[in-house]
Amino acid sequence: MNKNIQIYEKYLEEKMNQKTLSKQDLLNHRAQIAYLQHERYIHLLVTCVVSIILFMILMVCLYYDSILLNLLLIIFVVLDAFYVRHYYVLENTIQRWYKVEIDIITLINNLK
């Protein structure tokens, strides 16, 4: 996902530097935003589910003393950390792309 974001941002930066943006580019950018919003929503749901499971495992670990449960707890802590980081990247990318959308609209209006 990060590689796709970087490729698209590089493509968009080149188009903006060349000032060859059109309304079609704006529509494509909005489609990219919609795709990323969907991806962000799915990862939010998955992150919440993993966090709930992590909390449940933590509660069980506090009640029972087991090496396997502690190992499972560690696995879920790491998994949850990666999901939170990925969601953080998606959220920041969406916010950045909202600003880029405004820049695209401004650039298109100035080219007329």
C-alpha positions as CSV (number, residue, x, y, z in Angstrom):
1,M,0.0,0.0,0.0
2,N,2.8,2.5,0.9
3,K,4.5,1.8,-2.4
4,N,1.3,2.5,-4.3
5,I,0.8,5.7,-2.4
6,Q,4.3,6.9,-3.2
7,I,4.0,6.0,-6.9
8,Y,0.7,7.9,-7.2
9,E,2.1,10.9,-5.3
10,K,5.1,11.0,-7.5
11,Y,2.9,10.9,-10.6
12,L,0.7,13.6,-9.2
13,E,3.7,15.8,-8.3
14,E,5.0,15.5,-11.9
15,K,1.6,16.5,-13.3
16,M,1.4,19.5,-11.0
17,N,4.9,20.7,-11.7
18,Q,4.2,20.4,-15.5
19,K,0.9,22.2,-14.9
20,T,-0.8,19.7,-17.2
21,L,-3.7,18.9,-14.9
22,S,-7.2,18.5,-16.3
23,K,-10.7,17.8,-14.8
24,Q,-10.1,14.1,-15.5
25,D,-7.0,14.2,-13.2
26,L,-9.3,15.8,-10.5
27,L,-11.8,12.9,-11.0
28,N,-9.0,10.4,-10.9
29,H,-7.7,12.0,-7.7
30,R,-11.1,11.8,-6.1
31,A,-11.4,8.1,-7.1
32,Q,-8.0,7.5,-5.4
33,I,-9.3,9.3,-2.3
34,A,-12.4,7.2,-2.3
35,Y,-10.3,4.0,-2.6
36,L,-8.1,5.1,0.3
37,Q,-11.1,6.1,2.4
38,H,-12.5,2.6,1.9
39,E,-9.1,1.0,2.8
40,R,-8.9,3.3,5.9
41,Y,-12.4,2.3,7.0
42,I,-11.7,-1.4,6.7
43,H,-8.4,-1.1,8.6
44,L,-10.2,0.9,11.3
45,L,-12.6,-2.0,11.8
46,V,-9.8,-4.6,11.8
47,T,-7.8,-2.5,14.2
48,C,-10.7,-2.2,16.6
49,V,-11.4,-6.0,16.4
50,V,-7.8,-6.8,17.0
51,S,-7.7,-4.3,19.9
52,I,-10.8,-5.9,21.5
53,I,-9.3,-9.3,21.2
54,L,-6.1,-8.0,22.7
55,F,-8.0,-6.6,25.6
56,M,-9.8,-9.9,26.1
57,I,-6.5,-11.9,26.0
58,L,-5.1,-9.4,28.5
59,M,-8.0,-10.0,30.9
60,V,-7.6,-13.8,30.6
61,C,-3.8,-13.4,31.2
62,L,-4.5,-11.5,34.4
63,Y,-6.8,-14.3,35.6
64,Y,-4.8,-17.3,34.4
65,D,-1.0,-17.6,34.5
66,S,0.1,-19.4,31.3
67,I,3.1,-19.1,29.1
68,L,1.0,-19.8,26.0
69,L,-1.4,-17.0,26.9
70,N,1.4,-14.6,27.5
71,L,2.9,-15.6,24.2
72,L,-0.5,-15.0,22.5
73,L,-0.7,-11.6,24.3
74,I,2.7,-10.6,22.9
75,I,1.7,-11.7,19.4
76,F,-1.5,-9.6,19.6
77,V,0.4,-6.6,21.0
78,V,2.8,-6.6,18.1
79,L,-0.1,-7.2,15.6
80,D,-2.1,-4.4,17.0
81,A,0.9,-2.1,16.9
82,F,1.4,-2.8,13.2
83,Y,-2.3,-2.2,12.5
84,V,-2.3,1.1,14.4
85,R,0.8,2.2,12.5
86,H,-0.8,1.3,9.1
87,Y,-4.0,3.1,10.0
88,Y,-1.9,6.1,11.0
89,V,-0.3,6.2,7.6
90,L,-3.6,5.8,5.8
91,E,-5.2,8.6,7.9
92,N,-2.3,11.0,7.3
93,T,-2.3,10.2,3.6
94,I,-6.0,11.0,3.3
95,Q,-5.5,14.3,5.1
96,R,-2.6,15.2,2.8
97,W,-4.6,14.2,-0.3
98,Y,-7.5,16.5,0.8
99,K,-5.1,19.4,0.7
100,V,-3.7,18.2,-2.7
101,E,-7.3,18.1,-4.0
102,I,-7.6,21.8,-3.2
103,D,-4.3,22.5,-4.9
104,I,-5.5,20.6,-8.0
105,I,-8.7,22.6,-8.1
106,T,-6.8,25.9,-7.7
107,L,-4.3,24.9,-10.4
108,I,-7.0,23.9,-12.8
109,N,-8.9,27.1,-12.3
110,N,-5.7,29.1,-12.8
111,L,-5.0,27.3,-16.1
112,K,-8.3,28.5,-17.6
